[in-house]
Amino acid sequence: MKKISNEVKVGTIALLTIIVFIWLFNFLKGKDFLKSTAIYYSVYEKVGGLAESSPVEVNGFRVGVVQSIDFIDAQSGRLLVVFSVNKNFKLPKNTVAEIVPISLLGGMKVQFVYGNGPGTYAEHDTIPGRLAESITDKMQTELIPVKDKITNLLTVLDSVITSVNEVMNTDFKKNLKGTLSNLNSTSKSLDNIVGSKEKELKATLDNLNKFTQMLSDNSGKMSKTFNNLETITDTLAASDIYASVTNLKKSLEKAALMIDNMNKGKGSAGQFLTNDTLYTNMTNSLESLNVLLQDMKANPKRYVHFSIFGKKSTSAK
């Protein structure tokens, strides 16, 4: 058996080294020749810093890499991005290849936003692409209004400080000191008043405490009293006060009509109250009756004849 020459060994080793180096280089770029992949395309106006070998993800899970990025033509400036995606993943129709930031530190990736079909994309189909707003651009967009508001606030604060400096002159400071001194004197006076009336305040608080305790102790009796009042009001409500008041009103109206008729001389009572002749006749009759009674008292024999043995008969002579 012939021995393999050293030249062949060196050449074989060099060839294997080159093959391993090429495979390792492509593997580091995200290309794995040992896995079956599908190629898809997307067209973008801007890629926002997307580079070859950038990850391609579905719901945060890596399914492929960006294989290449190149201009479609020099006039339009549009870019063609080629994706190498694992064949196990089927992309529904209306899926969008969105370029999004990887993190705050930078870098971009492609994220497939699944569509609702119907059907799926075939290999070498062109998938709609879009560039998401980067975190930096979003921060700038949101921070610019905040910056303007802060600038306006600083302007207002500057105006306020200027106005305060104008107000805080020497006279104002003196007046402020005087006011503070008066407040201090007033607070001392209040302290003295409170201190002198401390016993009275304590007594008042004690009385209030006793009163509240009395209310608490007699809560049962008060409840019974309120229940009795409620019973009384229910009884009054059930006694038909409205009907009683209505009857009383009618009675008063009749009494008023009767008095009015009496004043007008209607009826016997009205004639008696308003007719002088009836009064005069009654007065004369009473006087005559009085004279008659006096005469009967003075001369009873004129009016009464009686005998124990009866009346004597007169005989003819």
C-alpha positions in Angstrom: 0.0 0.0 0.0 1.4 3.3 -1.1 1.9 6.0 1.5 0.1 9.3 1.1 2.6 11.9 0.4 3.1 14.9 2.6 2.0 17.2 -0.2 -1.4 15.5 -0.4 -1.8 15.6 3.4 -1.0 19.3 3.5 -3.3 20.0 0.6 -6.2 18.0 2.2 -5.7 19.7 5.5 -5.6 23.2 3.8 -8.8 22.4 1.8 -10.6 21.2 5.0 -9.4 24.3 6.8 -10.7 26.6 4.0 -14.1 24.7 4.0 -14.4 25.0 7.8 -13.4 28.7 7.7 -16.0 29.4 5.0 -18.7 27.5 6.9 -17.7 29.2 10.2 -17.7 32.6 8.5 -21.1 32.1 7.1 -22.4 30.6 10.3 -21.3 33.7 12.2 -23.1 35.8 9.6 -26.2 33.7 10.3 -26.0 31.4 7.4 -26.1 27.7 8.3 -25.7 25.4 5.3 -26.8 22.5 7.4 -30.3 23.8 7.7 -32.9 24.1 4.9 -34.0 27.7 4.5 -36.5 29.6 2.3 -35.7 32.9 0.7 -38.1 35.9 0.9 -37.8 39.5 -0.3 -39.0 42.9 0.9 -38.6 46.4 -0.5 -38.0 49.4 1.7 -37.6 53.1 1.2 -35.4 53.2 4.3 -33.8 50.4 6.3 -32.9 52.6 9.4 -29.4 51.0 9.9 -30.5 47.4 9.2 -27.4 45.3 8.2 -26.6 41.9 6.8 -26.8 39.1 9.3 -29.4 41.0 11.4 -31.8 38.6 13.0 -35.2 37.9 11.6 -37.8 37.1 14.3 -41.4 35.9 14.8 -42.9 37.0 18.2 -39.4 37.4 19.5 -38.1 34.0 18.3 -35.3 34.0 15.8 -36.3 32.2 12.6 -33.7 33.5 10.1 -31.3 36.3 9.1 -31.0 39.1 6.7 -29.0 37.6 3.9 -28.3 40.7 1.8 -29.3 44.4 1.3 -28.9 46.1 -2.0 -30.4 48.9 -4.1 -33.0 48.0 -6.6 -32.0 50.9 -8.9 -30.0 54.1 -8.4 -32.9 56.4 -9.5 -35.6 55.3 -6.9 -33.2 54.7 -4.0 -35.4 51.8 -2.8 -33.7 48.9 -1.2 -34.2 45.2 -1.7 -33.7 43.1 1.4 -33.3 39.3 1.1 -34.3 37.1 4.1 -33.2 33.6 4.8 -35.9 32.0 6.9 -36.3 28.5 8.3 -38.6 26.4 6.0 -40.5 25.2 9.0 -42.2 28.6 9.3 -45.0 29.4 7.0 -45.8 33.1 6.7 -49.6 33.9 6.2 -50.6 36.3 3.5 -50.7 40.0 4.6 -47.7 39.4 6.9 -45.5 42.5 7.2 -41.7 42.5 7.5 -41.2 45.3 10.0 -37.8 46.7 10.8 -37.6 47.5 14.5 -34.8 48.5 17.0 -33.1 45.7 18.8 -32.5 47.8 22.0 -31.7 51.2 23.3 -28.1 50.7 22.5 -28.7 50.4 18.8 -29.0 47.9 16.1 -32.0 46.9 14.0 -33.8 43.6 13.3 -36.7 42.4 11.2 -39.8 41.2 12.9 -42.6 39.4 11.0 -46.0 40.7 12.0 -48.3 37.8 11.1 -51.2 38.6 8.8 -54.6 36.9 8.7 -54.3 35.2 5.3 -55.9 33.5 3.5 -53.1 31.3 2.4 -49.3 31.6 2.9 -46.4 33.1 1.1 -44.3 30.8 -1.1 -40.6 30.8 -1.3 -39.1 33.8 -3.2 -42.3 35.8 -2.7 -42.0 39.5 -1.9 -43.4 40.4 1.5 -44.6 43.9 2.3 -42.1 45.8 4.4 -42.2 48.9 6.6 -39.8 50.7 8.9 -41.0 51.2 12.5 -40.2 54.5 14.2 -37.0 54.1 16.1 -36.8 54.7 19.8 -34.5 57.7 19.2 -37.0 59.2 16.8 -39.9 58.5 19.1 -38.0 60.1 22.0 -37.2 63.1 19.9 -40.8 63.4 18.8 -42.1 63.2 22.3 -39.4 65.3 23.9 -39.6 68.2 21.6 -43.1 69.3 22.9 -41.8 68.8 26.5 -38.8 70.9 25.6 -41.0 73.7 24.3 -43.2 73.5 27.4 -40.1 73.6 29.7 -38.8 76.6 27.8 -42.1 78.4 28.2 -42.2 77.5 31.9 -38.7 78.9 32.4 -39.8 82.1 30.6 -42.8 82.4 32.9 -40.7 81.6 36.0 -38.2 84.3 34.9 -41.1 86.8 34.6 -42.4 85.8 38.0 -39.0 86.1 39.7 -38.6 89.5 38.1 -42.0 90.6 39.4 -41.2 89.2 42.9 -37.9 91.1 42.9 -39.8 94.3 42.0 -42.3 93.7 44.7 -39.8 92.7 47.4 -38.5 96.2 47.9 -37.2 97.7 51.1 -40.6 99.1 52.2 -42.3 95.8 51.5 -39.7 93.9 53.6 -40.2 96.3 56.5 -44.0 95.9 56.3 -43.6 92.2 56.1 -41.4 92.2 59.2 -43.9 94.4 61.0 -46.7 92.0 60.0 -44.7 89.0 61.3 -44.1 90.8 64.5 -47.8 91.5 64.9 -48.6 87.9 64.2 -46.1 86.8 66.8 -47.6 89.2 69.4 -51.1 87.9 68.5 -50.1 84.3 68.9 -48.6 85.1 72.3 -51.8 86.9 73.3 -53.8 83.9 72.2 -51.5 81.6 74.2 -52.0 83.8 77.3 -55.8 83.8 76.8 -55.9 80.1 76.4 -53.6 79.6 79.4 -55.9 81.8 81.6 -59.0 80.1 80.4 -57.6 76.6 80.6 -59.7 75.5 83.5 -62.9 76.8 81.9 -62.0 75.0 78.6 -61.4 71.8 80.5 -64.7 72.2 82.4 -66.5 72.8 79.1 -64.9 69.8 77.5 -65.8 67.7 80.6 -69.4 68.9 80.4 -69.5 68.0 76.7 -68.1 64.6 77.5 -70.7 64.1 80.2 -73.5 65.2 77.9 -72.4 62.8 75.2 -72.1 60.1 77.8 -75.6 60.9 79.0 -76.9 60.6 75.4 -75.1 57.3 75.0 -76.5 56.0 78.3 -80.1 57.0 77.5 -80.0 56.0 73.9 -82.6 53.2 74.7 -85.0 55.7 76.3 -84.6 58.1 73.4 -85.3 55.3 71.0 -88.5 54.5 72.9 -89.5 58.2 72.9 -88.9 58.4 69.1 -90.9 55.2 68.7 -93.8 56.7 70.8 -93.7 59.8 68.7 -93.8 57.7 65.6 -96.8 55.8 67.0 -98.6 59.1 67.8 -97.9 60.5 64.3 -99.2 57.2 62.8 -102.4 57.5 65.0 -102.9 61.1 63.9 -102.4 60.1 60.3 -104.9 57.2 60.7 -107.6 59.4 62.4 -108.3 61.3 59.2 -107.5 64.8 60.5 -108.2 66.2 57.0 -111.9 65.1 57.3 -112.1 66.6 60.8 -110.7 69.9 59.7 -113.0 69.9 56.7 -116.1 69.3 59.0 -114.8 72.0 61.4 -114.5 74.4 58.5 -118.0 73.7 57.4 -119.3 74.2 60.9 -117.6 77.5 61.2 -119.0 78.6 57.9 -122.5 77.7 59.1 -121.9 79.6 62.4 -120.7 82.6 60.5 -123.8 82.5 58.2 -126.1 82.2 61.2 -124.4 85.1 62.9 -124.7 87.1 59.7 -128.5 86.3 59.5 -128.9 87.3 63.1 -127.2 90.6 62.4 -129.5 91.1 59.5 -132.6 90.4 61.6 -133.5 87.1 60.0 -135.2 84.5 62.2 -136.5 84.8 65.8 -133.0 85.3 67.3 -132.3 87.9 64.7 -135.6 89.7 65.4 -134.8 89.6 69.1 -131.3 91.1 68.6 -132.3 93.7 66.0 -135.9 94.6 66.7 -136.4 97.2 69.5 -140.2 96.8 69.5 -139.9 93.2 70.6 -137.5 94.2 73.3 -139.8 97.0 74.5 -142.9 94.7 74.5 -141.0 92.1 76.5 -139.8 94.7 78.9 -143.4 96.0 79.4 -144.8 92.5 79.8 -142.2 91.8 82.5 -143.0 95.0 84.3 -146.8 94.1 84.2 -146.0 90.6 85.4 -143.9 92.1 88.2 -146.8 94.4 89.3 -149.2 91.5 89.2 -147.0 89.4 91.3 -146.6 92.2 93.9 -150.4 92.8 94.0 -150.9 89.0 94.4 -148.5 89.1 97.2 -150.2 92.0 98.9 -153.8 90.9 98.3 -153.9 87.2 97.9 -157.6 87.0 98.7 -158.5 88.8 95.6 -157.1 86.0 93.5 -157.4 82.9 95.7 -160.6 81.7 97.5 -160.4 78.5 99.6 -162.1 77.1 102.8 -161.4 74.1 104.8 -165.2 73.4 105.1 -166.1 74.4 101.7 -168.0 77.4 100.4 -171.0 78.6 102.5 -174.3 78.5 100.7 -176.6 81.5 100.8 -180.2 80.7 101.9 -183.2 82.7 101.1 -184.8 84.4 103.9 
